[in-house]
Each structure stands twice: as C-alpha cells, then as structure tokens.
C-alpha cells in the first residue's frame, strides 16, 4: 500500500510541475507581446516601404501619399494578424499538451489501482483469452499481473475516456462525491475538448482562436486532480510531504 501511495504522490507532483511548464510558456509569451509587436511592426513597415516606394517600377501616381496613408494601415493589419496567429498557435499547443498530460495521468492512476485492488482488475480482464501453456506454466497471481501488463500496453493507446471510466469503475465513487471545491466532472465538456484536440492535430482547427482557453486548461488540470482524489479516497491515500520530497530526491533535485 505504501508504494502505491508514493506513486500516487509522484504522479500528482509530476503532473503539476509539467502543467507549470505550460503556464510558464504562456506567461512568457504574454509578457513578451508588447516587445514582439514593436519588432514585428518595424519589420512589416520596412517590408511595405520597399514594396510601395517610388521609382520607375512604381504603379502609384503619388507613391509618397500611398506610403503615408495606406502603408500604416496595412502594417498594423499585418502585425495584428501575425500576433493573432502566434497566440492561436500557442493556445492550440497548450491544449494539445494539456490533453496529453491529462491522458497520461489518467493512465497512471489506473496503474496505481492495480497495485492495491487486483480483484477489481481480475473482474475487468476476466473475458480476456489466456493461452493454455501460460495457464499451466504460471501461478495465478503472476498470470493476472501478466494480463494486466499486456492490457496496459493496449490501454495506453485507447481514449482518455476509457481510462477515466476505468478509474471510476475501480474506485466506485458515490454520486455527487466532492473531490475539488467548485469542480464538477463534465464528460460533455471533456468530449468537446477532445474533439478540438483532434481537429487541431489534423489541421482543421489549427490557428483558430480558442474561446476561454485559460478556463479550459484549468479544467483539465482540475480533472487530473479529480482522478487523483478519487483514487486517494478509495484507498485512503494521503498527499505526504515525505513522498513529495522523495519525488525530487529520486531526480537528484532536493536540497
């Protein structure tokens, strides 16, 4: 039980730390936008000056007026478009990264449950076929563990919702169980985010603004923590300073 509790602590901290990287990227980008705007606008202005300058090849009757009246608006529009595309790309990348983190956390919380409730997984995997030679050659506990290991290789490639459903199946929370204050598990909301992630990856939604992206990222982080609490409540696990410190000790980062 102690090892499983330690693993749960490490998953929780790893997920939070990695989510912090997404936040750092987004915060840095937002802080750098004013400087980026000035640099991009200067580059666009120089480009337009060269394109619209007078000379033998000019198509304008009064090139100086064009540069004065037209170029400023075009430069502003080009700059706005560049910054909008950059922000949309960052939002898209953030959503894809966050979805991957949530998916990985859900898989790992499933693994934690296998460490402490083998009987639940025996029930989940009871319909799987086992070669006769393995039945004869392996003790039953080893056979179950082999089936769990084999299944997780497949589960890793299955949908986020399959993993979440398995956490719920093993943990069997009571209806309206509170895990995080103000949080409510909303499968439809997650399904919309999952479809958006799919559309981004396949190009249909890449570069398009994502309404309420910060709220959606926060919701995915809370969903990951929601799954952690479900497992912790089911097996009476606690977040422990000792376990959290060992996360850094294992990586040689503790002071």
BELFENDA-V926812 format. One record per residue. SS is DSSP state (A for helix, B for strand, O for the rest). PSI is psi in radians with two decimals (none if undefined). NEAR is the number of other ideal C-beta (glycine too) atoms within 8 Angstrom. Layout:
ss=<SS & SS>
psi=<PSI & PSI>
near=<NEAR & NEAR>
This chain:
ss=<O & A & A & A & A & A & A & A & A & A & A & A & A & A & A & A & A & A & A & A & A & A & A & A & A & A & A & A & A & A & A & A & A & A & A & A & A & A & A & A & A & A & A & A & A & A & A & A & A & A & A & A & O & O & O & O & O & O & O & O & O & O & A & A & A & A & A & A & A & A & A & A & A & A & A & A & A & A & A & A & A & A & A & A & A & A & A & A & A & A & A & A & A & A & A & A & A & A & A & A & A & A & A & A & A & A & A & A & A & A & A & A & A & A & A & A & O & A & A & A & A & A & A & A & O & O & O & O & O & O & O & A & A & A & A & A & A & O & O & A & A & A & A & A & A & A & A & A & A & A & A & A & A & A & A & O & O & O & O & A & A & A & A & A & A & A & A & A & A & A & A & O & O & O & O & O & O & O & O & O & O & O & O & O & O & O & A & A & A & A & A & A & A & A & A & A & A & A & A & A & A & O & O & O & O & O & O & O & O & O & O & O & A & A & A & A & A & A & A & A & A & A & A & A & A & A & A & A & A & A & A & A & A & A & A & O & O & O & O & O & A & A & A & A & A & A & A & A & A & O & O & O & O & O & O>
psi=<-0.68 & -0.72 & -0.72 & -0.70 & -0.70 & -0.75 & -0.76 & -0.76 & -0.75 & -0.67 & -0.79 & -0.82 & -0.73 & -0.76 & -0.80 & -0.73 & -0.74 & -0.63 & -0.57 & -0.53 & -0.73 & -0.79 & -0.71 & -0.74 & -0.76 & -0.70 & -0.74 & -0.72 & -0.81 & -0.70 & -0.52 & -0.08 & -0.75 & -0.75 & -0.72 & -0.71 & -0.80 & -0.76 & -0.75 & -0.72 & -0.67 & -0.72 & -0.72 & -0.66 & -0.71 & -0.71 & -0.80 & -0.60 & -0.73 & -0.69 & -0.60 & 0.11 & 2.71 & 3.03 & -3.09 & -0.52 & 0.05 & 2.44 & 0.03 & 2.48 & -0.72 & 1.42 & -0.64 & -0.66 & -0.68 & -0.83 & -0.70 & -0.78 & -0.64 & -0.75 & -0.66 & -0.79 & -0.67 & -0.72 & -0.77 & -0.76 & -0.73 & -0.73 & -0.80 & -0.72 & -0.73 & -0.80 & -0.64 & -0.74 & -0.69 & -0.78 & -0.73 & -0.66 & -0.72 & -0.71 & -0.75 & -0.80 & -0.72 & -0.75 & -0.74 & -0.78 & -0.79 & -0.71 & -0.73 & -0.69 & -0.75 & -0.75 & -0.78 & -0.69 & -0.74 & -0.74 & -0.78 & -0.60 & -0.56 & -0.76 & -0.72 & -0.73 & -0.52 & -0.42 & -0.37 & -0.21 & 1.25 & -0.58 & -0.65 & -0.68 & -0.49 & -0.70 & -0.73 & -0.64 & 0.18 & -0.43 & -0.12 & 2.43 & 2.43 & 2.25 & 2.46 & -0.66 & -0.49 & -0.66 & -0.69 & -0.52 & -0.32 & 2.49 & 2.69 & -0.83 & -0.69 & -0.65 & -0.73 & -0.78 & -0.67 & -0.71 & -0.68 & -0.81 & -0.77 & -0.71 & -0.67 & -0.44 & -0.59 & -0.74 & -0.60 & -0.54 & -0.08 & 3.05 & 2.79 & -0.68 & -0.53 & -0.73 & -0.78 & -0.73 & -0.64 & -0.68 & -0.79 & -0.69 & -0.74 & -0.72 & -0.48 & 1.03 & 2.64 & 2.65 & 2.43 & 0.47 & 2.23 & 2.22 & -0.86 & 2.28 & 2.22 & -0.05 & 2.44 & 2.20 & 2.17 & 1.69 & -0.67 & -0.71 & -0.76 & -0.63 & -0.66 & -0.73 & -0.64 & -0.72 & -0.67 & -0.74 & -0.77 & -0.78 & -0.60 & -0.83 & -0.67 & 0.11 & -0.29 & -0.55 & 0.08 & 2.32 & -0.10 & 2.50 & 2.56 & 1.95 & 2.31 & 0.62 & -0.69 & -0.68 & -0.66 & -0.70 & -0.76 & -0.66 & -0.68 & -0.67 & -0.77 & -0.58 & -0.72 & -0.78 & -0.57 & -0.77 & -0.69 & -0.79 & -0.65 & -0.78 & -0.75 & -0.73 & -0.70 & -0.68 & 0.22 & 0.76 & 2.71 & 2.63 & 2.17 & 2.36 & -0.63 & -0.79 & -0.72 & -0.68 & -0.66 & -0.41 & -0.74 & -0.61 & -0.71 & -0.41 & 0.13 & 0.51 & -0.13 & 2.60 & none>
near=<6 & 5 & 7 & 12 & 13 & 10 & 12 & 14 & 14 & 12 & 13 & 11 & 10 & 9 & 14 & 9 & 8 & 9 & 11 & 8 & 8 & 13 & 8 & 8 & 10 & 10 & 8 & 8 & 11 & 7 & 6 & 8 & 10 & 6 & 7 & 10 & 10 & 8 & 8 & 11 & 11 & 8 & 8 & 13 & 10 & 8 & 8 & 13 & 10 & 7 & 6 & 12 & 9 & 6 & 6 & 3 & 4 & 9 & 3 & 9 & 2 & 6 & 11 & 7 & 8 & 11 & 12 & 8 & 8 & 9 & 13 & 8 & 8 & 10 & 12 & 9 & 8 & 10 & 12 & 8 & 8 & 10 & 12 & 9 & 9 & 10 & 11 & 12 & 10 & 11 & 11 & 14 & 8 & 13 & 16 & 11 & 9 & 13 & 13 & 8 & 14 & 13 & 10 & 9 & 13 & 14 & 12 & 10 & 15 & 14 & 10 & 13 & 17 & 10 & 8 & 9 & 10 & 9 & 6 & 10 & 13 & 9 & 7 & 9 & 11 & 6 & 3 & 7 & 3 & 8 & 6 & 6 & 6 & 10 & 9 & 6 & 5 & 9 & 5 & 6 & 7 & 8 & 12 & 12 & 8 & 10 & 11 & 11 & 8 & 8 & 10 & 11 & 8 & 8 & 12 & 7 & 5 & 7 & 6 & 11 & 10 & 9 & 14 & 11 & 8 & 12 & 15 & 10 & 9 & 13 & 11 & 6 & 10 & 4 & 4 & 4 & 8 & 5 & 10 & 9 & 4 & 3 & 9 & 3 & 6 & 7 & 7 & 6 & 8 & 13 & 9 & 8 & 13 & 12 & 8 & 11 & 11 & 8 & 11 & 13 & 8 & 6 & 7 & 6 & 9 & 10 & 7 & 7 & 7 & 11 & 4 & 6 & 10 & 6 & 7 & 11 & 12 & 8 & 11 & 14 & 13 & 10 & 12 & 13 & 12 & 12 & 13 & 13 & 10 & 15 & 15 & 12 & 11 & 12 & 12 & 6 & 9 & 6 & 8 & 8 & 5 & 6 & 12 & 11 & 9 & 11 & 12 & 10 & 9 & 7 & 6 & 6 & 6 & 6 & 2>
